Amino acid sequence: MDIRDFGPLLSRAHAHAEAYLDALPSRFVGAQAGRDEMMAAFGGALPRHGEAADGVIDRLAANAARGTQACAAPRYFGFVIGGALPVALAADWLVSTWDQNAGIHVISPLAAALEEIAAQWLLELFDLPRDSGVGFVTGCQMAHFTCLAAARHGVLRQAGWDVEADGLHGAPRIHVVASAEAHVTVDVALRYLGFGTRALVHVDADDQGRMRADRLRDVVAGLDGPVIVCAQAGNVNTGAFDPLREIAGVARQRGAWLHVDGAFGLWARAGTDTRGVADGIELADSWATDAHKWLNVPYDSGVAIVRDAAVHRAAMTVSAAYLVQTRGAERDAVDWVPEFSRRARGIPVYAALRALGRDGVAAMVERCCAHARRFARALADAPGVRVLNDVVLNQVLVRFGDDDAMTRAVVAGVQADGTCWASGTTWHGLAAMRISVSNWATTEADVDLSVDAMLRVHRRLAKGVAPQGA
């Protein structure tokens, strides 16, 4: 290869990408190939002499439609996954083209400045303390890791212990308190940070998955030593928010650190109509969220926010003689995230925020919530269909018939039909279909087409007829 290969290969990749994106609104939403077909298409022995680069690109593109789910399609509702806004995808291509290591300012003043601006814009959008620390990480899992590392530093510092220097052996025991409905990524972060999952104390939740503040008060009153409370803004099944203002009051009275899992729910702060559901979220000490969900930027876009920037930096920062770190006004990303080498993942966030503006983000969030309510109304009106949750955001839980088998069959039938894609879940012991509306491109017509497909599959199954495509 030589430098002249870039133009033809990028043009070829662009043509393939454009064809893939053009097909998204009308294609079969699920993946149509499994492991065996993909292994046959791409596998075999490692080539000894290599293949022509254009052939490699063509091979990838030729199998993309069958081997991928159309997660960016307007009728994909399987998980809380946004599609990529055109401006965010284009910016992401530029990030790969520039190939900057965004770890320290001296390597890329461009990346450092754009991430600093994006961080400030997010704090404005969410109306969180403007001097908070902000780090751009891979996803919400690492956002939890980063925030809870800061929490670990903060509560142990108050107890007179330097965890970065002395580790956890011999440290005061930290109690981590979370709802019984907390997302599994909180558990995983505790494992990574050396707490272990047995350090987690669960608090009862109500029928919508909201932590009960009265039970939290009783639980923390019985704990000695440092405490970290993990609340949830947006239950992954129901979309419900913990009573954040009450929880913050309990945490403050106890002297506990309050961390909020706002993977998608933090974006409710951006909307006029949705802001109320996140009341009290600003009182927390740290927040984790994901821009690939409701900002609709490509993956690798988690965000960790910590109220006390000094604590955030102390938990994350590194230094070495060979690193050129100014420690001045310039932003070094290694002060805020776990990685040294990393792509400039904050740039697509910057591009999306600049293109949408505050009003555009609000409209996108509110539109998705309106679509979720449209789903709920249409499905609840159908015979034999029941909506299990109060639709307060973008999540809808649906049960078909009176038993788990029918609901699971409808989920499988809808996935096989290909008009849309929704996932199955279990809610309080009941099988349910989970509909997550997070895509900027979804329209009312997409909702109506999807409802028709769901009800069509249900009617056929109720009559004992296998759904088409199953």
KAMO-V937277 format. One record per residue. N is the residue number from 1. RES is the residue in one letter. OMEGA is omega in degrees with one decimal (* if undefined). D_CENTER is the distance of its C-alpha to the mean C-alpha in Angstrom with 2 decimals. Layout:
n = <N N>
res = <RES RES>
omega = <OMEGA OMEGA>
d_center = <D_CENTER D_CENTER>
This chain:
n = <1 2 3 4 5 6 7 8 9 10 11 12 13 14 15 16 17 18 19 20 21 22 23 24 25 26 27 28 29 30 31 32 33 34 35 36 37 38 39 40 41 42 43 44 45 46 47 48 49 50 51 52 53 54 55 56 57 58 59 60 61 62 63 64 65 66 67 68 69 70 71 72 73 74 75 76 77 78 79 80 81 82 83 84 85 86 87 88 89 90 91 92 93 94 95 96 97 98 99 100 101 102 103 104 105 106 107 108 109 110 111 112 113 114 115 116 117 118 119 120 121 122 123 124 125 126 127 128 129 130 131 132 133 134 135 136 137 138 139 140 141 142 143 144 145 146 147 148 149 150 151 152 153 154 155 156 157 158 159 160 161 162 163 164 165 166 167 168 169 170 171 172 173 174 175 176 177 178 179 180 181 182 183 184 185 186 187 188 189 190 191 192 193 194 195 196 197 198 199 200 201 202 203 204 205 206 207 208 209 210 211 212 213 214 215 216 217 218 219 220 221 222 223 224 225 226 227 228 229 230 231 232 233 234 235 236 237 238 239 240 241 242 243 244 245 246 247 248 249 250 251 252 253 254 255 256 257 258 259 260 261 262 263 264 265 266 267 268 269 270 271 272 273 274 275 276 277 278 279 280 281 282 283 284 285 286 287 288 289 290 291 292 293 294 295 296 297 298 299 300 301 302 303 304 305 306 307 308 309 310 311 312 313 314 315 316 317 318 319 320 321 322 323 324 325 326 327 328 329 330 331 332 333 334 335 336 337 338 339 340 341 342 343 344 345 346 347 348 349 350 351 352 353 354 355 356 357 358 359 360 361 362 363 364 365 366 367 368 369 370 371 372 373 374 375 376 377 378 379 380 381 382 383 384 385 386 387 388 389 390 391 392 393 394 395 396 397 398 399 400 401 402 403 404 405 406 407 408 409 410 411 412 413 414 415 416 417 418 419 420 421 422 423 424 425 426 427 428 429 430 431 432 433 434 435 436 437 438 439 440 441 442 443 444 445 446 447 448 449 450 451 452 453 454 455 456 457 458 459 460 461 462 463 464 465 466 467 468 469 470>
res = <M D I R D F G P L L S R A H A H A E A Y L D A L P S R F V G A Q A G R D E M M A A F G G A L P R H G E A A D G V I D R L A A N A A R G T Q A C A A P R Y F G F V I G G A L P V A L A A D W L V S T W D Q N A G I H V I S P L A A A L E E I A A Q W L L E L F D L P R D S G V G F V T G C Q M A H F T C L A A A R H G V L R Q A G W D V E A D G L H G A P R I H V V A S A E A H V T V D V A L R Y L G F G T R A L V H V D A D D Q G R M R A D R L R D V V A G L D G P V I V C A Q A G N V N T G A F D P L R E I A G V A R Q R G A W L H V D G A F G L W A R A G T D T R G V A D G I E L A D S W A T D A H K W L N V P Y D S G V A I V R D A A V H R A A M T V S A A Y L V Q T R G A E R D A V D W V P E F S R R A R G I P V Y A A L R A L G R D G V A A M V E R C C A H A R R F A R A L A D A P G V R V L N D V V L N Q V L V R F G D D D A M T R A V V A G V Q A D G T C W A S G T T W H G L A A M R I S V S N W A T T E A D V D L S V D A M L R V H R R L A K G V A P Q G A>
omega = <170.1 -171.4 -178.6 179.0 -175.3 -175.4 -179.5 -178.5 178.6 176.8 178.8 178.6 178.4 179.9 178.2 -179.3 -179.3 178.8 178.6 -178.4 179.4 -176.9 -173.9 -174.7 -173.8 -174.5 170.1 -168.5 -178.7 172.5 -178.7 179.3 177.4 -174.4 -173.3 -179.6 -179.7 177.8 178.4 -177.8 -171.0 -169.6 -173.9 -179.8 175.0 -179.1 179.4 -174.9 179.8 -179.0 177.7 -175.0 -179.5 176.8 177.4 179.1 179.5 179.6 177.6 -176.1 -175.3 -176.5 -174.0 -174.6 -177.5 -174.1 179.8 162.9 180.0 -175.8 -179.9 -178.1 -176.6 178.2 172.0 -177.2 -170.9 179.2 -179.6 -175.1 175.0 170.4 -179.7 171.2 179.5 -178.2 179.6 177.3 179.0 177.7 179.2 174.6 178.5 177.9 178.1 179.5 -179.2 173.8 -179.1 167.0 -173.0 -176.2 -179.7 -174.1 -172.9 178.3 -176.5 173.5 177.7 -177.4 -178.4 -178.2 -178.3 177.6 175.9 179.1 179.7 179.0 179.8 179.5 177.7 178.1 176.5 -177.6 -178.5 -176.3 174.8 -178.2 -170.8 178.5 177.7 170.5 -179.6 175.4 178.1 -174.9 -173.4 -178.0 -175.3 175.4 -179.3 172.4 174.6 -179.9 -177.6 -178.9 -178.9 170.1 175.7 178.1 178.1 177.6 -174.0 -175.7 178.2 175.0 177.3 179.1 177.8 -177.0 178.3 -174.1 179.7 -179.5 -169.9 178.8 -177.6 -178.4 -178.7 -179.7 172.0 -178.9 177.0 173.4 176.8 -173.4 -179.6 177.8 172.5 179.8 -179.9 -179.4 -175.7 -179.3 174.8 176.9 -177.5 177.7 178.5 175.6 -178.2 -174.2 175.6 176.4 -171.4 -176.1 177.8 175.7 -175.4 176.7 -175.9 177.8 -179.2 176.5 179.3 -173.1 176.3 178.8 179.3 175.8 178.2 -176.4 179.5 177.3 176.9 -178.9 179.1 -177.0 -175.4 178.6 -178.5 -177.5 175.1 175.9 -176.2 -178.6 170.6 177.3 178.0 177.9 -174.2 174.9 -179.0 175.7 -172.2 176.4 -172.5 -173.3 -175.7 178.6 169.2 177.3 -166.1 -179.4 178.1 179.9 178.5 177.5 178.5 -178.6 -178.8 179.7 -179.2 -175.0 -178.2 172.2 178.2 176.2 -178.7 170.5 179.3 -173.4 172.7 -174.9 179.6 -179.8 174.3 177.8 -176.9 -174.4 175.8 -177.5 -174.5 -173.4 -175.8 -176.7 -179.4 -179.2 177.5 -177.2 -178.8 -177.4 -177.5 177.2 177.6 -176.4 174.9 178.0 -176.9 -179.6 179.0 178.3 -171.8 171.1 175.6 170.3 179.6 -178.2 -175.4 -171.0 173.7 -178.7 175.0 -177.9 -179.5 -177.1 -178.7 -175.7 179.8 177.0 177.5 -178.3 -178.7 -178.9 -171.7 -164.5 174.9 174.4 177.6 -175.6 -175.8 178.5 179.1 -177.9 -172.9 -173.4 176.3 -179.2 -177.5 -177.8 170.3 -174.9 -179.2 175.3 -169.4 -175.0 -176.8 -170.7 164.8 -177.6 -179.1 175.7 -178.1 -170.2 178.6 -175.8 174.1 175.1 177.0 -176.4 -179.7 -179.7 -179.5 -177.6 -176.7 -171.4 -179.1 -177.5 -179.3 176.9 179.2 -178.8 -179.5 179.6 -177.5 178.5 178.3 179.2 176.6 177.3 178.4 177.9 178.0 174.2 -174.3 -179.2 -176.0 -178.2 -179.4 -179.8 -176.6 179.2 175.4 -178.9 -178.1 173.5 -170.3 -174.3 167.5 -174.8 -177.0 -178.6 -173.1 -176.4 178.5 175.7 -173.3 176.1 -178.4 -179.7 -173.3 -178.6 -178.1 -174.9 -179.9 -178.9 179.9 178.1 177.8 177.9 179.6 -179.7 178.1 178.1 178.6 179.9 174.1 178.0 177.9 178.3 175.5 -175.3 174.5 177.0 172.3 -178.0 -180.0 176.4 -178.6 173.1 -179.7 167.6 178.9 179.1 -179.9 -177.2 -174.2 -170.4 179.5 -172.4 -177.7 179.5 174.3 178.3 176.9 177.2 -177.1 176.2 -178.7 177.2 178.8 -179.7 -179.9 -178.3 176.9 178.4 -179.6 -179.2 -179.5 179.2 179.2 177.9 179.5 -179.4 178.3 179.1 179.5 179.9 -178.1 *>
d_center = <37.81 38.61 37.12 38.37 36.06 32.99 34.10 34.92 31.90 29.41 31.29 31.12 27.39 27.00 29.15 27.20 23.84 25.43 26.86 23.56 21.87 25.04 24.93 21.41 22.60 25.36 24.53 24.06 20.36 20.13 21.19 24.98 25.64 25.00 25.64 29.40 29.38 26.87 28.90 32.04 30.79 29.58 31.31 34.83 36.39 35.23 37.41 40.25 40.76 37.52 37.05 37.15 33.93 34.02 34.39 31.32 29.23 30.95 30.33 26.56 26.55 29.04 26.85 23.46 23.79 24.85 22.50 19.17 17.35 17.13 13.36 14.04 16.93 17.49 18.21 15.24 13.90 13.12 9.48 6.85 7.06 8.80 11.92 13.13 15.52 18.89 19.22 15.90 16.92 20.40 19.39 17.45 20.73 22.62 20.53 21.53 25.02 25.55 24.38 24.13 23.37 21.54 22.35 25.37 26.85 30.05 28.46 26.65 27.58 25.75 22.32 23.04 24.15 21.37 18.69 20.92 21.17 17.47 17.00 19.82 18.66 15.31 17.51 19.80 17.29 15.93 19.54 18.97 21.82 22.55 23.65 20.47 19.31 16.19 14.83 12.65 11.25 9.77 6.23 5.44 8.41 10.60 9.76 11.14 13.88 14.87 15.04 16.85 19.11 20.07 20.66 22.78 24.76 25.26 26.57 28.70 30.14 31.28 32.92 34.67 32.82 31.51 28.78 28.27 31.99 32.93 29.93 29.38 32.72 34.93 32.37 32.29 30.11 26.77 25.73 22.03 21.74 18.89 18.89 19.91 16.74 14.41 11.40 12.69 10.62 12.99 15.87 15.00 14.82 18.20 19.60 18.77 20.31 23.44 23.29 23.15 21.75 25.18 24.63 22.20 24.07 22.72 23.53 24.32 22.16 23.67 23.68 20.44 18.55 19.21 20.56 24.27 25.30 28.87 28.03 25.95 29.09 31.23 29.02 28.77 32.47 33.32 31.48 33.29 31.86 28.53 25.69 21.93 20.37 16.69 15.89 13.11 12.15 11.08 12.16 10.20 13.62 15.42 13.21 15.83 15.79 17.86 21.02 19.76 23.07 25.08 22.91 23.18 26.91 27.21 25.33 27.46 30.63 29.92 28.98 25.58 22.44 19.70 16.05 13.38 10.00 8.58 4.79 5.96 9.55 10.45 10.73 13.53 15.56 15.97 17.87 21.45 21.33 18.08 18.70 20.96 18.52 16.94 20.45 20.93 17.49 19.34 21.52 19.11 19.59 16.04 12.54 9.11 6.26 3.94 6.64 6.01 4.96 8.11 9.92 10.09 10.70 10.94 8.93 9.66 8.25 6.91 9.35 11.70 14.33 17.57 20.42 23.15 22.78 25.70 24.13 20.89 23.13 25.43 22.78 21.49 24.41 26.72 29.96 32.54 35.86 34.84 31.75 32.74 30.96 32.47 31.24 32.07 30.18 28.35 24.76 24.27 20.63 21.86 22.51 18.87 16.96 18.07 19.03 22.28 21.84 18.71 18.16 18.02 14.31 14.78 17.23 15.16 13.51 17.17 18.33 16.00 16.93 20.53 20.79 19.30 20.61 19.92 21.40 19.47 16.02 17.59 19.09 15.99 14.22 17.58 18.36 15.43 16.52 20.05 19.33 17.94 21.20 23.17 21.88 22.82 26.24 27.21 26.30 27.82 31.03 31.51 33.89 32.50 28.89 27.27 24.08 23.13 20.97 21.52 19.28 18.17 15.02 13.47 13.88 17.27 18.86 22.06 24.97 27.76 31.20 32.23 31.04 28.07 29.71 29.79 26.14 25.11 27.66 26.30 22.75 24.38 26.71 24.15 22.28 25.74 26.75 24.18 24.18 20.58 18.16 16.94 16.20 18.29 17.67 20.10 20.34 23.15 24.99 24.84 23.42 21.32 19.56 16.02 15.39 12.04 12.90 10.44 12.62 14.90 17.73 18.10 21.53 23.68 25.56 22.53 22.04 25.77 25.98 23.27 25.04 28.28 27.02 25.74 29.05 31.10 29.76 30.34 33.86 34.82 33.70 35.52 38.60 38.28 37.50 34.84 32.29 32.79 30.83 30.41>
